[in-house]
Amino acid sequence: MLRCIKLSIDELKNAIIEDIRKTCEEKNVVVAFSGGMDSTLVSVLTVEALGKERVELVNVCFGPFAYSNSISKVLEISSKIGKSVTFLDGIKAQWEIWKHGPSCNLCTKKIKFGMVSSYAGNRLILGGANKSDSWGQYGIKLSGNSYSPLFNLTKSDITQLLKSYGLEPRSLKIGENKSSKGREGCKLKHLLKMMAVPRFHGKAVALSNELLLDFLQSKNIDYSMANVKIIGPLKRNMALVNVLPHLKDVEKEEFKEILRSLDVINDVYFVEKPIVLFAKVNPGIYVDDKAKYWLEKGRLQREFAAPIRMEWSVSKNNKLRTFHIVNFKEVDDFQAL
């Protein structure tokens, strides 16, 4: 309703603040706070609407699977807001999900929201869902004890509102994608296989992605995408490095040697040409064309530095609940396949 007519930024801000006051009434609330753009805006709007004493910021911490700058960013932004942060430990719960295959949606539902919900009790939980994510497109603004005050906003709206508070959106990006449209950082989403052994599979994705960002920053390389996908059979970790713009040959060789020095990485490849990804999937996903389309076009393509195509087969591993990328092939032209 807030965007049915064109509002100025001040009018939009006041409308959201009034909506928060009306929805929350006289109750105390919890903000699911990551320190990124969306949750930061929710926090400042909610504090302005209700006052600091009625708002608690809660962060679910994922230890090695969070980028090293994420905790410092959370503390830095919360300090600017004038609020302390309550941290919840989500590491073990995350492993329990990922040992059955990648599942960002389940992680969000059961851990990010589930743990915050258990902690919040009967308090309303405010999150940052908006038109740029799946919940903002297909979910509900107010559902049970979950409320999304940015529900009707675009990323452009959020950027302008943050600037109106003197907060620079680019400084709030966490992790591997520095573009204004990029997703913020969880390293585990780049593990495209079951995390059966955290000290092998989990360690590979955590270290390789942290090292990539360190490398790019040390070389003063600007980037719009930077991640290392970990694929391969359970006994072998293959690193697919995605960087845009593509690295120079000398830079690739230097970073390849860094990854090869890790005892949990077996092979290193740079994604610069179209590739076919070979995926083992749960039988339920295999027969669901919509699910396969979303995995390929919605979940994976936007995080690869070149076009991808999926080749699907049914997994015989009854522990796999989602998908597992077991191999890949570089091609010059999909039409030739």
C-alpha positions in Angstrom: 0.0 0.0 0.0 2.9 2.3 0.7 4.0 2.4 -2.9 0.6 2.8 -4.6 1.3 6.5 -5.1 4.7 8.1 -5.5 6.0 9.3 -2.1 9.0 11.4 -1.2 11.6 9.7 0.9 10.4 11.7 4.0 6.8 10.7 3.3 7.8 7.1 2.8 9.9 7.1 6.0 7.0 8.6 8.0 4.5 6.1 6.5 6.7 3.1 7.6 7.2 4.5 11.0 3.5 5.0 11.5 2.9 1.4 10.2 5.4 0.1 12.7 3.7 1.9 15.6 0.3 0.7 14.5 1.4 -2.9 14.1 3.5 -3.2 17.2 1.1 -1.2 19.4 2.5 -1.0 22.9 4.5 -4.2 22.8 8.3 -4.8 23.0 9.8 -6.2 19.8 12.8 -8.1 18.5 14.7 -7.2 15.3 16.4 -10.1 13.5 19.6 -8.2 12.9 22.4 -9.2 10.5 24.1 -5.8 10.2 23.3 -5.7 6.5 21.3 -3.1 4.6 17.8 -4.5 5.2 18.0 -5.3 8.9 19.9 -2.0 9.6 17.0 0.0 8.0 14.4 -2.0 10.0 16.4 -1.3 13.2 16.7 2.4 12.7 13.1 2.8 11.7 11.9 0.7 14.6 14.0 2.5 17.2 12.6 5.8 15.9 9.1 4.5 15.9 9.1 2.8 19.3 12.1 4.1 21.2 15.3 2.2 22.1 14.0 0.7 25.3 11.3 -1.4 23.5 13.6 -2.8 20.8 16.1 -5.7 21.1 18.5 -6.5 18.3 19.2 -10.3 17.9 21.8 -11.9 15.7 22.2 -15.6 14.9 26.0 -16.2 14.7 27.3 -18.9 12.3 31.0 -18.9 13.4 33.3 -19.9 10.5 30.5 -19.7 8.0 30.1 -16.0 8.5 32.5 -13.7 6.9 35.1 -12.3 9.3 33.8 -8.8 8.8 30.3 -9.7 9.7 30.5 -9.6 13.5 32.5 -6.4 13.5 29.9 -4.9 11.1 27.1 -6.0 13.4 28.8 -4.3 16.4 29.7 -1.2 14.4 26.2 -0.6 13.1 24.5 -1.4 16.4 26.7 1.1 18.1 25.6 3.8 15.6 22.0 2.9 16.3 22.7 3.1 20.0 21.8 -0.5 20.8 23.6 -3.6 22.0 23.1 -7.0 20.3 22.1 -10.4 21.6 24.0 -13.2 19.9 22.6 -16.7 19.4 24.8 -19.7 18.4 23.5 -21.3 15.1 26.6 -23.3 14.1 25.4 -26.8 15.2 21.9 -26.2 13.9 23.3 -25.2 10.5 25.4 -28.4 10.2 22.3 -30.5 11.0 20.6 -29.0 8.0 23.6 -29.0 5.5 24.6 -32.6 6.2 21.5 -33.5 4.2 22.4 -31.1 1.3 22.3 -27.3 0.6 19.1 -25.6 1.8 19.2 -21.8 2.3 15.5 -21.7 2.7 15.4 -24.3 5.5 18.3 -22.5 7.1 16.5 -19.3 7.1 13.2 -20.8 8.3 14.6 -23.2 11.0 17.7 -21.3 12.2 17.6 -17.6 11.4 13.9 -17.3 12.1 13.3 -20.4 14.2 16.0 -19.6 16.8 15.1 -15.9 17.0 11.4 -16.9 17.4 12.2 -19.3 20.3 14.2 -16.6 21.9 11.6 -13.8 21.4 8.8 -15.7 23.1 5.6 -13.7 22.6 7.3 -10.6 21.2 6.8 -9.6 17.6 9.9 -10.3 15.4 10.7 -7.7 12.7 12.7 -8.8 9.7 14.0 -7.2 6.5 12.1 -9.0 3.8 11.4 -6.8 0.8 10.6 -7.0 -2.9 14.2 -8.0 -3.7 13.8 -11.4 -2.0 11.5 -14.4 -2.3 9.6 -13.7 0.9 9.0 -10.2 -0.1 7.6 -11.4 -3.5 5.6 -14.4 -2.3 5.2 -14.1 1.5 3.0 -12.2 3.8 3.8 -8.9 5.5 2.4 -9.9 8.9 2.3 -13.6 9.7 2.0 -14.9 13.2 4.7 -13.2 15.2 6.7 -12.2 12.1 6.4 -8.7 10.7 8.2 -7.2 7.6 7.9 -3.4 7.6 9.9 -3.1 4.4 7.7 -5.6 2.6 6.5 -3.2 -0.1 9.9 -1.6 -0.7 12.4 -2.1 -3.5 16.2 -2.2 -3.0 16.3 1.4 -4.4 13.8 2.5 -1.8 15.9 0.9 0.9 19.1 2.5 -0.4 17.5 6.0 -0.4 16.1 5.6 3.1 19.4 4.5 4.5 21.1 7.5 3.0 18.4 9.7 4.6 19.7 8.4 8.0 23.3 9.2 7.0 24.1 5.5 6.5 26.1 4.6 3.3 24.5 1.4 1.8 27.8 0.2 0.3 29.4 0.1 3.7 26.7 -2.2 4.9 27.4 -5.0 2.4 28.7 -8.1 4.1 30.7 -10.7 2.2 31.3 -11.5 -1.4 29.1 -9.2 -3.5 29.7 -5.5 -3.4 27.0 -4.5 -5.9 23.9 -2.8 -4.7 21.8 -5.7 -5.9 24.0 -8.4 -4.5 23.2 -10.9 -1.8 24.9 -10.5 1.6 27.2 -13.0 2.9 26.9 -16.5 4.2 29.9 -18.7 3.1 28.0 -22.0 3.6 25.7 -21.2 0.6 28.7 -21.8 -1.6 29.0 -25.5 -0.4 27.0 -27.2 -3.2 27.2 -30.6 -1.7 26.4 -32.4 1.6 28.4 -31.3 4.6 28.9 -34.9 5.8 32.2 -34.0 7.5 32.4 -30.4 8.7 36.2 -30.4 9.2 36.6 -31.4 5.5 33.6 -30.0 3.5 32.8 -27.1 5.9 36.4 -26.1 6.3 36.9 -26.0 2.5 34.1 -23.5 1.9 34.9 -21.4 4.9 38.6 -21.0 4.3 38.5 -20.7 0.5 35.9 -17.9 0.5 37.6 -15.9 3.2 40.9 -16.3 1.4 39.5 -15.1 -1.8 38.2 -11.8 -0.3 41.5 -11.3 1.5 43.4 -11.8 -1.8 41.2 -9.4 -3.7 41.5 -6.8 -1.0 45.3 -7.2 -0.7 45.6 -6.6 -4.5 43.1 -3.7 -4.5 41.0 -5.5 -7.0 37.5 -4.2 -7.4 34.8 -6.8 -8.0 31.1 -7.2 -8.4 31.2 -11.0 -7.6 33.6 -13.1 -5.7 33.0 -16.6 -4.3 34.4 -20.1 -4.3 31.9 -22.9 -4.9 32.8 -26.2 -3.4 31.5 -29.2 -5.4 32.6 -32.8 -6.1 32.0 -36.3 -4.6 32.1 -36.6 -0.8 35.7 -37.7 -0.8 36.9 -34.8 -3.0 36.5 -31.0 -2.8 36.6 -29.2 -6.2 36.9 -25.4 -5.9 35.1 -23.4 -8.7 36.3 -19.8 -8.3 33.9 -17.1 -9.5 35.2 -13.5 -9.8 33.8 -10.6 -11.9 35.5 -9.0 -13.6 37.6 -12.0 -14.4 41.1 -12.0 -12.9 44.3 -11.6 -14.9 46.3 -14.8 -15.6 49.0 -13.9 -13.1 46.4 -13.3 -10.4 44.7 -16.6 -11.1 47.9 -18.5 -10.8 48.7 -16.8 -7.5 45.3 -17.5 -6.0 45.3 -21.0 -7.3 48.5 -21.7 -5.4 46.9 -20.3 -2.2 44.0 -22.7 -2.5 46.2 -25.6 -3.4 48.1 -25.1 -0.2 44.9 -26.0 1.8 44.7 -29.7 2.8 40.9 -29.7 2.2 41.0 -28.5 -1.5 41.8 -31.1 -4.2 41.2 -29.2 -7.4 40.9 -25.5 -8.4 39.2 -24.1 -11.5 38.2 -20.6 -12.5 34.7 -20.2 -14.0 35.1 -18.0 -17.2 33.3 -20.1 -19.8 29.8 -21.7 -19.8 29.7 -24.8 -17.7 27.5 -27.8 -17.2 26.9 -28.8 -13.6 26.1 -32.4 -12.9 23.7 -32.7 -10.0 22.5 -35.6 -7.9 19.1 -34.7 -6.4 16.5 -36.1 -4.1 13.8 -38.0 -6.0 11.2 -35.4 -5.0 13.2 -32.6 -6.7 14.0 -34.8 -9.7 10.3 -35.0 -10.7 9.5 -31.3 -9.9 10.4 -29.2 -12.9 9.6 -26.0 -11.1 12.0 -26.8 -8.3 14.8 -27.7 -10.8 14.2 -24.5 -12.7 14.4 -22.4 -9.6 17.6 -24.1 -8.4 19.3 -23.5 -11.8 18.0 -20.0 -12.7 17.1 -18.6 -9.3 19.5 -20.1 -6.8 22.7 -20.9 -8.7 23.0 -18.9 -12.0 23.2 -15.5 -10.3 26.2 -16.6 -8.2 28.3 -18.0 -11.1 30.7 -15.9 -13.3 29.5 -17.5 -16.5 26.3 -19.2 -17.8 25.5 -22.6 -16.3 23.3 -25.5 -17.4 22.3 -28.3 -15.1 22.3 -32.0 -15.8 20.1 -33.8 -13.3 20.1 -37.4 -12.0 18.4 -39.1 -9.1 20.6 -39.7 -6.0 20.7 -43.2 -4.4 21.8 -41.6 -1.1 18.7 -41.5 1.1 20.4 -38.9 3.3 20.3 -36.3 0.6 17.2 -34.1 0.9 18.1 -31.5 -1.7 20.9 -31.5 -4.3 24.6 -32.3 -4.6 26.8 -31.0 -7.4 29.2 -33.9 -8.1 31.1 -32.6 -11.2 31.2 -30.0 -13.9 32.2 -29.7 -17.6 33.4 -26.5 -19.4 31.8 -25.9 -22.8 32.1 -23.4 -25.6 28.5 -23.4 -26.6 25.4 -25.0 -25.0 23.9 -25.4 -28.5 26.6 -27.9 -29.3 25.5 -30.3 -26.5 
